[in-house]
Every structure is written in C-alpha cells, then in structure tokens.
Amino acid sequence: MSVQAVSNQLKRLSEASVVDCHRDGLQIFYRVIDPCVQVLLERGWCHIEEFKSSGVLHKLTETEDLADKLEPV
C-alpha cells in the first residue's frame, strides 16, 4: 500500500472511532481504542494456533506452493 492509501485508511478508522491519534511535530501516532479490535485479534490468533496444531495450515501452504508451480494452459 502506498503511504497515501495508509493515511486515508487511518483517517477513516479515526473518524469511525476505531483508532485515536495525536501529533508530535511531523509525526502522527495512532492507537487502537475500539475494544472489539482486541477481541477480533485474539480470535484470529486462536484460529491460527488451531490450524497449526491440526496441520491444516501446513496443508494449505503445500497447496499454495503447488499452485505457484502450475503452468498456464
């Protein structure tokens, strides 16, 4: 993503009260203020750990590797 695209997304997240920001000179610092974001991240990490322990993540990686090696017809 370009710097401008990231800036636009952060502005939208700020307007939606997902993040808060403060300026220090030329730098702007953002922090997550929406508690739902923490819950979503925790659930995401939980699913990743489940996939790792079940071997599903490894199987998906193997499938992606095979797809990269296929020649277009």
C-alpha positions, 0 to 999 in steps of 0.5 A: 500500500502506498503511504497515501492509501495508509493515511486515508485508511487511518483517517477513516478508522479515526473518524469511525472511532476505531483508532485515536491519534495525536501529533508530535511535530511531523509525526502522527501516532495512532492507537487502537481504542475500539475494544472489539479490535482486541477481541477480533485479534485474539480470535484470529490468533486462536484460529491460527494456533488451531490450524497449526496444531491440526496441520491444516495450515501446513496443508494449505501452504503445500497447496499454495506452493503447488499452485505457484508451480502450475503452468498456464494452459 
